[in-house]
Amino acid sequence: PAGADYVIASQNPTAENNYTWYRKYQSGWVEQGGRSKTTTNASGDTIYFPVSVSASSFVGFSIIGNWNDSPIIYHVRTLNQTANSITVVGIQHLGTSTSRQIVNFYWYVTGPATE
């Protein structure tokens, strides 16, 4: 249909691309994500994006992990947010003030691409 947005480039997650994926749309919008294979607390980890996004225009950044074998979404405090990466500095279970150690998590970010 006229005016419909559509995917113009994409990447599937593989070991070669560090398990990252993306979908870039004709409008310039991009959604992307990946898997972190952190073996210790994720605080201090830097996540690198496969596609650069406007650092001041992130619409969302989420981490999904497991706590007691149940998937949950975490509130993430970040530092050094750039067009190519973001550094995780604090993680809390959504809706609580309790900090959690998280390992082997999935991340997702969406916003306007800069490329």
C-alpha positions as CSV (number, residue, x, y, z in Angstrom):
1,P,0.0,0.0,0.0
2,A,1.0,3.6,-0.6
3,G,3.0,5.1,2.3
4,A,3.7,1.7,3.9
5,D,7.2,1.3,5.5
6,Y,9.2,-1.8,4.5
7,V,12.5,-3.5,5.4
8,I,15.4,-2.6,3.1
9,A,18.2,-4.3,5.0
10,S,18.4,-7.0,7.7
11,Q,20.8,-9.3,9.5
12,N,20.1,-12.6,11.3
13,P,22.0,-13.4,14.5
14,T,25.0,-15.7,14.0
15,A,28.2,-16.5,15.9
16,E,30.1,-14.4,13.3
17,N,28.2,-11.2,14.2
18,N,28.1,-11.8,17.9
19,Y,24.5,-12.9,17.8
20,T,23.2,-9.5,16.8
21,W,20.3,-8.8,14.4
22,Y,18.6,-5.8,12.9
23,R,15.8,-4.7,10.5
24,K,16.3,-1.3,8.8
25,Y,13.3,0.2,7.2
26,Q,12.9,2.5,4.2
27,S,11.9,5.3,6.5
28,G,15.3,5.2,8.2
29,W,13.9,3.5,11.3
30,V,15.9,0.6,12.7
31,E,15.1,-2.1,15.3
32,Q,17.9,-4.3,16.5
33,G,19.0,-6.5,19.3
34,G,21.2,-9.3,20.4
35,R,22.3,-11.7,23.0
36,S,24.9,-11.0,25.7
37,K,26.8,-14.1,26.9
38,T,28.1,-12.3,30.0
39,T,29.2,-14.8,32.7
40,T,29.2,-12.2,35.5
41,N,27.0,-9.3,36.4
42,A,26.2,-7.3,33.3
43,S,26.9,-4.0,35.0
44,G,29.8,-2.3,33.2
45,D,29.3,-4.2,30.0
46,T,29.2,-2.3,26.7
47,I,26.8,-3.4,24.1
48,Y,27.7,-2.6,20.5
49,F,25.0,-2.0,17.9
50,P,25.1,-3.5,14.4
51,V,23.6,-0.3,13.0
52,S,24.3,3.2,14.3
53,V,21.3,5.0,15.8
54,S,20.8,8.6,16.8
55,A,22.2,8.7,20.3
56,S,19.8,11.4,21.4
57,S,16.7,9.7,19.9
58,F,16.6,6.2,21.3
59,V,13.0,5.2,21.6
60,G,13.6,2.2,23.7
61,F,16.3,0.1,25.2
62,S,15.4,-3.1,27.1
63,I,17.1,-6.1,28.6
64,I,15.2,-9.4,28.9
65,G,16.7,-12.0,31.1
66,N,15.9,-14.8,33.5
67,W,15.3,-14.7,37.3
68,N,14.5,-17.9,39.0
69,D,13.9,-19.5,35.6
70,S,11.3,-16.9,34.6
71,P,11.7,-14.4,31.8
72,I,11.5,-10.8,33.1
73,I,12.2,-7.3,31.7
74,Y,14.7,-5.2,33.5
75,H,15.0,-1.4,34.0
76,V,18.5,-0.5,32.9
77,R,20.6,2.5,33.9
78,T,23.1,3.3,31.2
79,L,26.2,5.5,30.7
80,N,28.0,6.6,27.6
81,Q,25.1,6.2,25.2
82,T,26.5,6.8,21.7
83,A,25.3,6.1,18.2
84,N,27.2,2.8,18.2
85,S,27.0,1.5,21.8
86,I,25.6,1.8,25.3
87,T,27.2,0.8,28.6
88,V,25.1,-0.9,31.2
89,V,25.8,0.5,34.7
90,G,22.8,-0.7,36.7
91,I,20.0,-3.3,36.4
92,Q,16.8,-3.5,38.4
93,H,13.8,-5.8,38.1
94,L,11.0,-3.7,36.5
95,G,8.6,-2.4,39.1
96,T,11.0,-2.9,42.1
97,S,13.9,-1.2,43.6
98,T,15.8,-4.4,43.9
99,S,19.1,-4.7,42.0
100,R,19.7,-8.0,40.3
101,Q,22.7,-9.8,38.9
102,I,21.9,-10.8,35.3
103,V,23.9,-13.0,32.9
104,N,23.2,-14.3,29.4
105,F,20.6,-11.6,28.6
106,Y,18.9,-10.4,25.4
107,W,18.9,-6.7,24.5
108,Y,16.7,-4.6,22.1
109,V,17.0,-1.0,20.9
110,T,15.0,1.0,18.4
111,G,15.2,4.4,16.9
112,P,16.3,6.4,13.8
113,A,19.3,5.0,12.0
114,T,22.3,7.4,11.3
115,E,23.6,5.3,8.3
